[in-house]
Amino acid sequence: MNFEKFILQLESALKAPLPGKQAQIKMSPVPIDMRRFEIDLPENHRKSGVLILFYPESESAFFPLIKRPEYAGFHSGQVAFPGGKMEISDANIIETALREAEEEVGIDRSQVQIMGCLSELFIPTSNFLVTPVIGFLEKRPDLVPEEKEVSRIIQAELSQLLKPEIRKQKILDLGQNLKLDTPYFEIDGEVVWGATAMILSELIHLLHSAGR
């Protein structure tokens, strides 16, 4: 499909009610932590913005994912969207997502055209309320990883994401006697699970509704 036509379809789909929990829960690890979906969040929760950034390449649409380095923290070694914590200086969550993406993968935030946002998703383990922001660039960016925050940039092709065979499931052993029956996407050899997979699930639902 032509990239411009895809963007128009996605913009139209974003104007309709979002599927939210209905789509997110399909990729939630089991046992499901229902705190993700509660209306009343902890008063001390933090806000985070991530960027789903589409760009054209060889008549296809791509978007970047990043792999976090190994560190002592909740999301060590995981695959995620570029993004991070909202700072006091950020005017809104969209600015947060753009700023963080510029810092992590070297995009020029001034060139990103914002289309809208997907449903918020709460991550109980880190106390973050994540807002996925969707934008696009008219040409492929030169992506450069920030060494301290990004061990690898994965340029994911949208058409691959829509293939049902990349959705898999396995038991993840997270240590401390915690094992989760986890649905995940296998993208470029990486296991994409948790909040990132749940966000991708809503994106896929949205794209199917748009005729993809």
VENZI-V396302 format. One record per residue. N is the residue number from 0. RES is the residue in one letter. PHI is phi in whole degrees, 0 to 359 (999 if undefined). OMEGA is omega in degrees with one decimal (none if undefined). D_CENTER is the distance of its C-alpha to the mean C-alpha in Angstrom with 1 decimal. Layout:
((N/RES/PHI/OMEGA/D_CENTER) (N/RES/PHI/OMEGA/D_CENTER))
This chain:
((0/M/999/175.3/22.4) (1/N/301/-176.1/23.0) (2/F/299/-179.2/20.0) (3/E/297/178.7/21.6) (4/K/294/177.4/22.1) (5/F/300/-179.7/18.5) (6/I/298/178.6/17.5) (7/L/297/178.8/20.3) (8/Q/295/-179.4/19.4) (9/L/293/177.4/15.8) (10/E/302/179.4/17.4) (11/S/294/-179.2/19.8) (12/A/296/-178.6/17.5) (13/L/291/179.2/15.7) (14/K/278/179.6/19.2) (15/A/274/176.5/19.7) (16/P/302/-179.0/18.9) (17/L/280/-179.7/15.4) (18/P/288/175.4/15.6) (19/G/55/-174.3/13.7) (20/K/306/-178.3/15.0) (21/Q/306/179.9/16.7) (22/A/270/-177.0/13.7) (23/Q/299/-172.1/11.5) (24/I/293/179.3/14.6) (25/K/297/-179.4/15.1) (26/M/246/179.4/12.6) (27/S/276/174.4/13.8) (28/P/300/179.2/16.1) (29/V/247/7.9/19.7) (30/P/289/-177.1/21.5) (31/I/288/175.8/19.0) (32/D/274/-174.3/18.7) (33/M/290/174.9/19.6) (34/R/298/178.1/19.2) (35/R/300/-168.7/15.6) (36/F/247/-179.6/17.1) (37/E/287/179.8/20.2) (38/I/288/-178.6/21.2) (39/D/270/-179.5/22.9) (40/L/269/175.2/20.7) (41/P/304/-177.7/22.4) (42/E/299/-177.0/24.1) (43/N/265/-179.7/23.0) (44/H/295/-179.6/19.2) (45/R/251/-178.8/17.2) (46/K/257/-179.6/14.7) (47/S/221/176.2/11.5) (48/G/237/175.0/9.5) (49/V/240/-175.3/6.3) (50/L/245/170.1/6.8) (51/I/262/-169.6/6.0) (52/L/250/178.6/9.5) (53/F/270/174.8/11.8) (54/Y/209/-176.2/15.1) (55/P/273/173.9/18.2) (56/E/200/178.1/19.8) (57/S/52/177.2/22.8) (58/E/68/177.9/22.4) (59/S/243/175.2/18.9) (60/A/258/178.4/15.4) (61/F/236/172.2/13.1) (62/F/212/-178.4/9.8) (63/P/272/166.4/9.3) (64/L/243/178.3/7.6) (65/I/237/172.5/9.7) (66/K/255/-179.7/11.9) (67/R/286/174.0/13.3) (68/P/292/174.0/17.1) (69/E/283/179.2/19.2) (70/Y/202/179.2/20.3) (71/A/276/-178.1/21.7) (72/G/191/-173.9/18.8) (73/F/295/-170.1/16.4) (74/H/247/-179.9/13.5) (75/S/304/174.6/15.9) (76/G/72/-176.7/15.2) (77/Q/274/175.4/11.8) (78/V/268/-174.4/9.1) (79/A/213/167.7/5.9) (80/F/277/170.8/4.3) (81/P/302/-179.4/7.7) (82/G/158/-179.2/8.7) (83/G/175/-171.4/11.2) (84/K/289/175.2/14.1) (85/M/288/178.1/15.9) (86/E/258/-179.7/19.3) (87/I/302/-177.5/22.5) (88/S/285/-179.6/22.9) (89/D/283/-179.6/19.8) (90/A/291/-178.9/21.1) (91/N/198/-175.2/18.0) (92/I/290/176.3/14.3) (93/I/294/176.9/13.8) (94/E/298/176.7/16.0) (95/T/301/-178.2/14.1) (96/A/299/179.9/10.9) (97/L/293/-179.5/13.3) (98/R/298/-179.2/15.5) (99/E/296/179.3/13.1) (100/A/295/177.0/11.7) (101/E/297/-179.4/15.4) (102/E/292/-171.9/16.4) (103/E/273/-176.6/14.1) (104/V/234/170.2/14.3) (105/G/78/176.8/17.2) (106/I/288/173.0/16.3) (107/D/266/-173.8/18.9) (108/R/299/-178.1/17.3) (109/S/291/-178.6/20.4) (110/Q/266/-176.6/19.7) (111/V/279/176.0/16.4) (112/Q/260/-175.6/17.1) (113/I/277/-178.8/15.1) (114/M/253/-177.6/14.9) (115/G/155/-177.6/13.6) (116/C/226/169.7/11.0) (117/L/272/-178.6/9.6) (118/S/293/174.3/11.1) (119/E/295/178.5/11.0) (120/L/219/-179.5/10.4) (121/F/270/178.3/12.9) (122/I/248/-174.3/12.8) (123/P/300/-175.1/16.6) (124/T/297/-179.9/17.0) (125/S/248/177.0/15.9) (126/N/65/178.5/16.8) (127/F/257/167.9/13.7) (128/L/261/-172.6/12.8) (129/V/262/173.5/9.3) (130/T/249/176.0/9.0) (131/P/277/-179.9/6.2) (132/V/259/-179.3/8.6) (133/I/252/177.5/9.4) (134/G/214/177.5/12.0) (135/F/212/172.9/14.1) (136/L/243/-178.0/16.8) (137/E/278/175.2/20.0) (138/K/215/-177.5/20.4) (139/R/297/178.7/18.7) (140/P/276/170.4/18.1) (141/D/272/-175.3/19.6) (142/L/273/-178.3/16.8) (143/V/232/-178.0/18.3) (144/P/287/171.7/16.8) (145/E/280/-166.2/18.0) (146/E/304/-176.3/20.0) (147/K/284/-174.2/19.8) (148/E/247/-173.8/16.0) (149/V/226/177.2/14.9) (150/S/269/-178.6/16.8) (151/R/200/171.3/15.3) (152/I/255/178.1/13.3) (153/I/253/177.4/12.3) (154/Q/267/-173.0/12.9) (155/A/272/179.3/11.5) (156/E/269/-175.8/13.8) (157/L/302/-177.7/12.8) (158/S/298/177.0/16.2) (159/Q/290/179.4/15.5) (160/L/300/-175.6/12.4) (161/L/276/178.0/14.9) (162/K/276/-175.3/17.5) (163/P/298/-176.0/18.1) (164/E/289/178.0/19.5) (165/I/277/176.3/16.2) (166/R/275/-177.2/15.6) (167/K/226/-178.0/17.7) (168/Q/210/176.3/18.7) (169/K/200/175.9/20.5) (170/I/274/176.4/21.8) (171/L/262/177.1/20.0) (172/D/264/-175.7/22.6) (173/L/263/-179.9/21.2) (174/G/81/-179.1/24.7) (175/Q/52/178.5/26.8) (176/N/60/178.2/27.6) (177/L/250/176.2/24.1) (178/K/235/-178.0/23.1) (179/L/236/172.1/20.4) (180/D/280/-162.3/20.5) (181/T/241/168.3/17.0) (182/P/286/-179.7/15.4) (183/Y/207/171.8/13.0) (184/F/256/173.5/12.1) (185/E/265/-176.1/14.3) (186/I/238/179.1/12.9) (187/D/52/177.4/15.5) (188/G/81/-178.3/17.2) (189/E/254/175.2/14.3) (190/V/270/-178.4/13.5) (191/V/253/-173.1/9.9) (192/W/223/176.4/10.3) (193/G/68/-175.0/10.1) (194/A/300/-179.6/7.5) (195/T/297/178.1/4.6) (196/A/295/179.9/7.3) (197/M/292/176.1/8.1) (198/I/293/178.1/5.3) (199/L/298/178.6/6.1) (200/S/298/177.2/9.5) (201/E/292/177.7/9.8) (202/L/299/179.5/8.9) (203/I/299/178.2/11.5) (204/H/302/-179.3/13.9) (205/L/295/-179.3/13.8) (206/L/293/176.4/14.6) (207/H/296/178.6/17.3) (208/S/292/179.4/18.8) (209/A/270/176.3/19.0) (210/G/96/178.7/21.0) (211/R/279/none/18.7))
